Structures are given as C-alpha cells and as structure tokens.
Amino acid sequence: MQHDFQNDIDAIGRSATVPILLETVMLATGMGFAAVARVTESRWVTCRAVDHISFGLKPGDELEVESTLCNEVRQYDHEIVIDDVDSDPVYVNHHCPSRYGFRSYISIPIRKADGSFFGTLCAIDPAPHMLKEDRVLSMFRLFAQMVGEVLDADEALAKSRDELDRERSLAETQEQFIAILAHDLRNPVSALTAGLRMMERYEIDERAVSLVGLMRASVNRMALLIENLLDQARKRRGSGIVIERAPTHDLGASLHQIIGELQAVAPDQPIEADIDLPLPVYCDTPRVAQLFSNLLGNAVTHGPEGVPIKVKAMVTDDVFSLSVANGGAKIPDAMLPNLFKPYERGGDRPSREGLGLGLFIASEIAAGHGGTLTVASRDDETIFTLQMPNMDGASCYTKHQKELER
C-alpha cells in the first residue's frame, strides 16, 4: 500500500541534492547516520537516510514520534545538539539516547518558505562528536534551509505541471469545439452560396445585383474563416495543411475574383492590382487564393479608408511572388515576432479584429509551397510578400541538366 506520506517521501527522493547533503554531513562530522525526517504531532517518517552504522531505517520507515528528540524540536521550535550524552546535563538521563543507542546527536528544524514546519535534518552516532562548533552548526542550518528550498521548488514544479496539464486539456477541448463548429458551419454556408447562385440566374434589378454581390462576398469571407479554423485544427492534430501543386494559368483569374469580392465589401478602400502572370504558376491554386484572401482581408481591416491597397503578382521560370501593401501606422516591433502565430492579433484596431488565424494559415500555406511569407512595416506602409519557387521536380532536373551542359 502507498504510504500516507508518500508525497513528502517522493519530494525528497526526487532531489539529487539531499543525498549529497547527507553524505557531506557525515564526512564533516564523522556521524554514522543522517536523515531527513517528516515530523508531525503524531508521526516520525524517514524521507531519506544515509546509514553507515546499520541503524536500519529506509524511506517510509517510522519511529514512535514520542520516543524521538525530533518531537521536542517540533514542539519547542529549537535545535537540539548533543556532543556526548554521558556528559550532557539535559539529556544524560533521557530515554531517547538509551533507547536508540547514541551518544552524539543533532537535529535542526526544516521549514518551508511559508514558515511551515516540515521536519528535521538529524544525525546520530554511537560515539561522541564535536557538534557544537560554529562551523558544524552553520553547516547544518544551511543544509536544513537548502532542504526546505528543495521542497518549495518541488511543490512549485508540481503546481506548474498540474497547470500545464489543465491548459493542455482545455486547449484540446477548445480545438475539438472549434473543429466541430467549423465543420458544422460548412453546410449552412454551402446552402447560402447555392441560394445566391440561384438568385443570380433570375432577372433582378441593378440594386439587387449589387446586394447579391455583397452577400456573396460576405459568404465567401465566412467560408474562408471556416477553412482557416479547419486548417488550424488539422495543424494541431499533426496532419498539417495539404498542398497539391500543379501548373496553372488560372491563378490570375482567382486573384482578380478575390479582389472583386473584397472591393464590394469595402468600396471606399481602393485596391490597385498589378497582376502579371504570363507563365504558368506551379502551385495549389485554391490554397494560394486562400493565402491571398487572408492577406488582402488583413489589409482591408488594418489599412486606413481612402488609402489604396496595392497588390502585385509576378512570375518567372524560377519564382512566383505576390505582395499586398496597405497604408497605416507601422506595426510595433514587439508584435513582429508573433505576427504569424495562431490567435495573435494586433492591438491598433481592436474593434475590427478577427480570430488571429489568417496570417498564421497564410504562412503555413507559403511554407507548404516551399516558400516564405515575410512582412516589412514602415511608418506609413506595411507590405506582406510571398515568394516561392515556381518549378516542379521535373523542371528543376531539366534546368540542372542544362546548366551541366554549358
């Protein structure tokens, strides 16, 4: 059965310092037995011991607390130091030395940081020893203090571990909730998208066309948010964001479509686009479109109204680059290291913040393409730039072969 003081025994047992202290005590004094004991009103329990005289106590073993001098240390809150029982006026006829067969004895109280009494650092030997010297007493007091600090550190570590376990459990629950919520939202969003498509097939006036466009843009933004949440849940589960790259000539059209949707939502914030993609781009088109939508949405959120947002996309045989620039105040330097972490949000316009997933997902998509997403922020402009290789494995091999032939 587990000892009812097992937590205290384990706390001392986990420490690599305590046995060194006990061995040092014995080397410095010549004592044959030294221990750290847990002492209460009714119990005396061995937590750690070094025994060179076959006293016979090991961790968990107990003595009758009334039979020990450590009980008096606890009761009267003082040290007991005996060089030689036979010549000690206080303890020469005490029952404890005769019962346990020692002539020299020392016991120093161990207290924790809050002042509570834990037990004693004690030592005994069947022969007399000079224990009342200042150097010996100073050493024992220091070592008792160190044992108390060991207990405090162990308690703090255990508390931190418990809090970490609770946080992990809470995070897992939150992630499951987010994943379920995002998954369940897909169906109503799909229904809204289908309904808007049906409305566009009917003959409706210009005002209704504009309204449907705004609704479609909002639904698309909602769908993007759901996809971001699902991607984050996949990332947390370790499956990551799936990237399926293929050469495409359609990326420019996808980028223009996203610009149109966001321009409809923010008509007072002009978007200037320079998209030059004469060559195929080797990418996962929906994922790059998702990345671009996150960046452009971020620019619309944080850029001041009336100041143009500038979009630039270009491609070569080797590199595809895409940048989104918006005006506004410089991003504080302290925020930059955490900008691409999930659930990190800027504090400049809190009323228009989202979940803080957009930039994180965008950076993960960039990494999935073997590229980078970087940010440069000046006093009047912030630019996010994606750069990624524009070659598949076969193209890289062909280029390498041509370089070898030169």
C-alpha positions as CSV (number, residue, x, y, z in Angstrom):
1,M,0.0,0.0,0.0
2,Q,1.1,3.5,-0.7
3,H,2.5,5.4,2.3
4,D,0.2,8.2,3.5
5,F,3.3,10.5,3.5
6,Q,4.3,9.3,0.1
7,N,4.2,12.8,-1.5
8,D,6.7,14.1,1.1
9,I,8.9,11.0,0.7
10,D,8.8,11.4,-3.1
11,A,9.6,15.1,-3.0
12,I,12.8,14.4,-1.0
13,G,13.5,11.4,-3.1
14,R,13.4,13.3,-6.4
15,S,16.1,15.6,-5.2
16,A,19.7,14.9,-6.3
17,T,20.9,17.5,-3.7
18,V,19.6,15.8,-0.5
19,P,21.8,12.7,-0.6
20,I,24.8,14.9,-1.2
21,L,24.0,17.0,1.8
22,L,23.6,13.9,4.0
23,E,26.9,12.4,2.8
24,T,28.6,15.8,3.4
25,V,27.2,15.9,6.9
26,M,28.7,12.5,7.7
27,L,32.1,13.3,6.2
28,A,32.3,16.6,8.0
29,T,31.3,15.3,11.4
30,G,32.1,11.6,11.5
31,M,28.5,10.8,12.3
32,G,27.3,7.3,11.2
33,F,23.6,8.0,10.4
34,A,22.0,11.1,8.9
35,A,18.4,11.6,7.7
36,V,15.7,13.9,6.6
37,A,12.6,13.1,8.6
38,R,9.0,14.3,8.2
39,V,7.8,15.1,11.7
40,T,4.2,15.8,12.7
41,E,2.4,15.8,16.1
42,S,1.8,12.1,15.7
43,R,4.3,10.7,13.2
44,W,8.1,10.5,12.5
45,V,8.7,9.3,9.0
46,T,12.1,8.7,7.2
47,C,12.2,10.5,3.9
48,R,15.9,10.0,3.0
49,A,18.7,8.4,5.0
50,V,22.4,7.6,4.8
51,D,23.3,4.8,7.2
52,H,26.8,3.6,7.9
53,I,26.0,2.1,11.4
54,S,23.2,-0.2,10.4
55,F,20.6,1.8,12.2
56,G,18.1,0.2,9.8
57,L,15.9,3.0,8.6
58,K,15.0,3.5,4.9
59,P,12.5,5.9,3.2
60,G,9.0,5.3,4.6
61,D,10.1,3.6,7.8
62,E,8.8,5.2,11.1
63,L,9.7,5.7,14.7
64,E,7.3,6.4,17.5
65,V,7.3,10.2,17.5
66,E,7.1,10.4,21.3
67,S,10.3,8.4,21.5
68,T,12.3,10.9,19.4
69,L,14.1,14.1,20.2
70,C,12.8,15.5,16.9
71,N,9.4,15.7,18.5
72,E,10.8,18.2,21.0
73,V,12.4,20.1,18.1
74,R,8.9,20.4,16.6
75,Q,7.2,21.2,19.9
76,Y,9.5,23.8,21.2
77,D,10.9,25.1,17.9
78,H,14.5,24.9,18.8
79,E,17.6,22.9,17.8
80,I,19.0,20.0,19.8
81,V,22.7,19.4,19.7
82,I,24.5,16.8,21.9
83,D,28.2,16.2,21.8
84,D,28.2,13.4,24.3
85,V,25.1,12.2,26.1
86,D,27.1,10.9,29.0
87,S,28.3,14.4,29.9
88,D,25.2,16.4,28.8
89,P,23.4,17.8,31.8
90,V,20.0,17.9,30.0
91,Y,19.9,14.6,28.2
92,V,22.2,12.3,30.3
93,N,19.1,10.5,31.7
94,H,16.8,11.0,28.8
95,H,15.0,7.9,27.5
96,C,15.8,8.5,23.8
97,P,19.6,8.1,23.8
98,S,19.4,4.9,25.7
99,R,16.6,3.5,23.6
100,Y,18.4,4.2,20.3
101,G,22.0,3.7,21.5
102,F,23.6,7.0,20.5
103,R,25.9,9.3,22.4
104,S,26.1,12.2,19.9
105,Y,23.1,13.8,18.3
106,I,21.9,16.8,16.3
107,S,18.5,17.8,15.0
108,I,17.8,21.0,13.0
109,P,14.2,22.1,12.0
110,I,13.4,22.2,8.3
111,R,11.0,25.0,7.4
112,K,9.4,25.8,4.0
113,A,9.2,29.3,2.6
114,D,5.8,30.0,4.2
115,G,7.2,29.2,7.6
116,S,5.5,25.9,8.0
117,F,7.4,23.1,9.8
118,F,8.2,20.1,7.7
119,G,10.5,18.0,9.8
120,T,14.2,17.8,10.7
121,L,17.7,17.3,9.4
122,C,19.1,14.9,12.0
123,A,22.2,12.8,12.7
124,I,23.2,10.3,15.3
125,D,26.3,8.2,16.2
126,P,27.2,5.7,19.0
127,A,30.4,7.7,19.6
128,P,30.8,11.3,20.9
129,H,31.5,14.0,18.3
130,M,32.1,17.8,18.5
131,L,28.9,19.1,17.1
132,K,28.5,22.4,18.9
133,E,31.3,24.1,16.9
134,D,30.1,27.1,14.9
135,R,31.2,25.7,11.6
136,V,29.2,22.5,12.2
137,L,26.1,24.3,13.4
138,S,26.3,26.7,10.4
139,M,26.6,23.8,8.0
140,F,23.6,22.0,9.4
141,R,21.5,25.2,9.4
142,L,22.4,26.0,5.9
143,F,21.7,22.4,4.8
144,A,18.3,22.4,6.6
145,Q,17.5,25.6,4.7
146,M,18.5,24.0,1.4
147,V,16.2,21.1,2.1
148,G,13.4,23.5,2.7
149,E,14.1,25.2,-0.6
150,V,14.2,21.8,-2.4
151,L,10.7,21.1,-1.0
152,D,9.5,24.6,-2.2
153,A,11.0,24.1,-5.7
154,D,9.4,20.6,-6.0
155,E,6.0,22.0,-4.9
156,A,6.2,24.8,-7.4
157,L,7.2,22.4,-10.2
158,A,4.3,20.1,-9.4
159,K,1.9,23.0,-9.4
160,S,3.3,24.2,-12.8
161,R,2.9,20.7,-14.2
162,D,-0.7,20.5,-13.0
163,E,-1.5,23.9,-14.5
164,L,0.2,22.8,-17.8
165,D,-1.9,19.6,-17.8
166,R,-5.1,21.6,-17.3
167,E,-4.1,24.1,-20.0
168,R,-3.4,21.2,-22.4
169,S,-6.7,19.6,-21.6
170,L,-8.5,22.9,-22.1
171,A,-6.7,23.6,-25.4
172,E,-7.7,20.1,-26.7
173,T,-11.3,20.8,-25.7
174,Q,-11.2,24.2,-27.4
175,E,-9.6,22.7,-30.6
176,Q,-12.3,20.0,-30.7
177,F,-15.0,22.5,-30.3
178,I,-13.6,24.8,-33.0
179,A,-13.2,21.9,-35.4
180,I,-16.7,20.7,-34.8
181,L,-18.1,24.2,-35.1
182,A,-16.2,24.9,-38.3
183,H,-17.3,21.6,-39.8
184,D,-20.9,22.1,-38.9
185,L,-21.0,25.6,-40.3
186,R,-20.0,24.4,-43.7
187,N,-23.5,23.1,-44.6
188,P,-25.4,26.4,-43.9
189,V,-22.7,28.4,-45.8
190,S,-22.9,26.0,-48.7
191,A,-26.7,26.4,-48.7
192,L,-26.3,30.2,-48.7
193,T,-23.9,30.0,-51.6
194,A,-26.2,27.8,-53.6
195,G,-29.1,30.2,-52.9
196,L,-27.1,33.2,-54.1
197,R,-26.2,31.4,-57.3
198,M,-29.9,30.7,-57.9
199,M,-30.8,34.3,-57.4
200,E,-28.2,35.4,-59.9
201,R,-29.9,33.3,-62.6
202,Y,-33.1,35.3,-62.3
203,E,-33.7,38.7,-63.8
204,I,-33.1,41.1,-60.9
205,D,-32.6,44.9,-60.9
206,E,-29.2,46.6,-60.6
207,R,-29.7,47.3,-56.9
208,A,-30.5,43.6,-56.2
209,V,-27.4,42.6,-58.2
210,S,-25.3,44.8,-56.1
211,L,-26.8,43.4,-52.9
212,V,-26.3,39.8,-54.0
213,G,-22.7,40.7,-54.8
214,L,-22.2,42.0,-51.3
215,M,-23.9,38.9,-49.8
216,R,-21.7,36.6,-51.9
217,A,-18.5,38.4,-50.7
218,S,-19.6,38.1,-47.1
219,V,-20.4,34.4,-47.6
220,N,-17.0,33.8,-49.2
221,R,-15.3,35.5,-46.3
222,M,-17.3,33.3,-43.9
223,A,-16.2,30.2,-45.9
224,L,-12.6,31.4,-45.7
225,L,-12.8,31.8,-41.9
226,I,-14.3,28.3,-41.6
227,E,-11.5,26.9,-43.8
228,N,-8.9,28.7,-41.6
229,L,-10.4,27.2,-38.5
230,L,-10.4,23.7,-40.0
231,D,-6.8,24.1,-41.2
232,Q,-5.8,25.2,-37.7
233,A,-7.5,22.1,-36.2
234,R,-5.7,19.9,-38.7
235,K,-2.4,21.5,-37.9
236,R,-3.0,21.0,-34.1
237,R,-3.7,17.3,-34.8
238,G,-0.4,17.0,-36.7
239,S,-1.9,16.3,-40.1
240,G,-0.9,19.7,-41.4
241,I,-2.2,21.7,-44.4
242,V,-2.5,19.6,-47.5
243,I,-0.8,21.2,-50.6
244,E,-1.5,19.8,-54.0
245,R,0.6,21.7,-56.6
246,A,0.1,21.7,-60.3
247,P,1.0,24.1,-63.2
248,T,-1.9,26.5,-63.7
249,H,-2.8,29.5,-65.9
250,D,-5.9,30.3,-63.8
251,L,-4.3,31.9,-60.7
252,G,-4.6,35.4,-62.1
253,A,-8.4,35.0,-62.5
254,S,-8.7,33.7,-59.0
255,L,-6.8,36.7,-57.6
256,H,-8.9,39.1,-59.6
257,Q,-12.1,37.4,-58.3
258,I,-10.9,37.8,-54.6
259,I,-10.1,41.5,-55.3
260,G,-13.6,42.0,-56.7
261,E,-15.3,40.3,-53.7
262,L,-13.4,42.4,-51.1
263,Q,-13.8,45.6,-53.1
264,A,-17.5,45.0,-53.0
265,V,-17.3,44.8,-49.2
266,A,-15.0,47.8,-48.8
267,P,-16.0,50.2,-51.7
268,D,-14.3,53.2,-50.0
269,Q,-10.9,51.5,-49.9
270,P,-9.5,51.3,-53.4
271,I,-7.5,48.2,-54.4
272,E,-4.8,48.7,-57.1
273,A,-3.7,45.5,-58.7
274,D,-0.7,44.8,-60.9
275,I,-1.0,41.1,-61.8
276,D,1.4,39.9,-64.5
277,L,1.3,36.1,-64.8
278,P,2.2,35.3,-68.5
279,L,3.7,31.9,-67.4
280,P,2.0,29.0,-65.6
281,V,2.4,29.1,-61.8
282,Y,3.3,25.8,-60.2
283,C,1.0,25.9,-57.1
284,D,-2.1,24.7,-55.3
285,T,-4.4,27.4,-56.7
286,P,-7.2,27.2,-54.0
287,R,-4.5,27.4,-51.3
288,V,-2.7,30.4,-52.8
289,A,-6.1,32.1,-53.3
290,Q,-6.8,31.4,-49.6
291,L,-3.4,32.9,-48.7
292,F,-4.2,36.0,-50.9
293,S,-7.6,36.4,-49.4
294,N,-6.2,36.3,-45.9
295,L,-3.6,38.9,-46.8
296,L,-6.0,41.2,-48.6
297,G,-8.6,40.9,-45.9
298,N,-5.9,41.8,-43.4
299,A,-5.0,44.9,-45.5
300,V,-8.7,46.0,-45.7
301,T,-9.0,45.6,-41.9
302,H,-5.9,47.5,-40.9
303,G,-5.4,49.9,-43.8
304,P,-7.0,53.4,-43.5
305,E,-10.0,54.1,-45.7
306,G,-9.2,56.1,-48.8
307,V,-5.6,54.9,-49.0
308,P,-5.1,52.5,-51.9
309,I,-4.2,48.9,-51.2
310,K,-1.5,47.8,-53.7
311,V,-1.5,44.2,-55.0
312,K,1.4,42.9,-57.1
313,A,1.9,39.5,-58.6
314,M,4.5,38.3,-61.0
315,V,6.1,35.1,-62.1
316,T,9.3,33.9,-63.8
317,D,10.6,30.5,-64.7
318,D,12.0,30.2,-61.2
319,V,10.0,32.3,-58.8
320,F,6.4,33.4,-58.1
321,S,5.9,36.4,-55.9
322,L,2.8,38.1,-54.5
323,S,2.7,41.2,-52.4
324,V,-0.1,43.1,-50.6
325,A,0.7,46.6,-49.3
326,N,-1.6,48.8,-47.2
327,G,-1.1,52.2,-45.6
328,G,-1.4,53.0,-42.0
329,A,0.8,53.1,-38.9
330,K,3.9,50.9,-38.5
331,I,3.4,47.5,-36.8
332,P,5.2,47.8,-33.4
333,D,8.5,45.9,-33.4
334,A,7.4,44.0,-30.3
335,M,4.5,42.4,-32.3
336,L,6.5,41.2,-35.3
337,P,7.9,38.0,-33.8
338,N,4.4,36.7,-33.0
339,L,2.7,38.0,-36.1
340,F,2.4,34.7,-37.8
341,K,1.4,32.7,-34.7
342,P,-2.2,31.5,-34.3
343,Y,-4.6,33.6,-32.2
344,E,-2.2,36.5,-32.2
345,R,-4.0,39.8,-33.0
346,G,-2.8,43.3,-33.4
347,G,-3.9,46.0,-30.9
348,D,-4.2,49.0,-33.2
349,R,-7.8,48.4,-34.3
350,P,-9.4,46.0,-31.8
351,S,-12.9,46.6,-32.9
352,R,-12.2,45.1,-36.3
353,E,-10.0,42.1,-35.3
354,G,-10.7,38.5,-36.3
355,L,-9.5,35.3,-34.6
356,G,-5.9,35.9,-35.5
357,L,-5.6,32.8,-37.7
358,G,-5.4,34.5,-41.2
359,L,-1.7,35.3,-41.2
360,F,-0.8,32.0,-39.5
361,I,-2.6,30.0,-42.1
362,A,-1.1,32.1,-44.9
363,S,2.4,31.5,-43.5
364,E,1.7,27.7,-43.4
365,I,0.5,27.7,-47.0
366,A,3.6,29.6,-48.0
367,A,5.8,27.0,-46.2
368,G,3.8,24.2,-47.8
369,H,4.9,25.6,-51.2
370,G,8.5,25.7,-50.1
371,G,8.3,29.5,-49.9
372,T,8.3,32.3,-47.4
373,L,5.8,34.9,-46.2
374,T,7.6,38.0,-44.9
375,V,6.5,41.4,-43.6
376,A,8.1,44.8,-43.9
377,S,6.5,47.7,-41.9
378,R,7.4,51.3,-42.2
379,D,5.9,54.4,-40.7
380,D,3.3,54.8,-43.5
381,E,3.1,51.3,-45.1
382,T,3.1,47.6,-44.4
383,I,3.9,45.0,-47.1
384,F,3.4,41.3,-46.9
385,T,5.3,39.4,-49.5
386,L,5.0,35.7,-50.6
387,Q,7.9,34.3,-52.5
388,M,8.1,30.7,-53.6
389,P,9.8,28.5,-56.2
390,N,8.0,28.1,-59.5
391,M,9.4,24.7,-60.5
392,D,8.3,21.1,-60.0
393,G,10.8,18.3,-59.6
394,A,11.0,17.6,-63.4
395,S,11.6,21.3,-64.2
396,C,14.4,21.5,-61.6
397,Y,16.0,18.4,-63.1
398,T,15.8,19.8,-66.6
399,K,17.3,23.2,-65.5
400,H,20.1,21.4,-63.7
401,Q,20.9,19.3,-66.8
402,K,21.1,22.4,-69.0
403,E,23.4,24.1,-66.5
404,L,25.7,21.0,-66.6
405,E,25.7,21.1,-70.4
406,R,27.0,24.7,-70.5
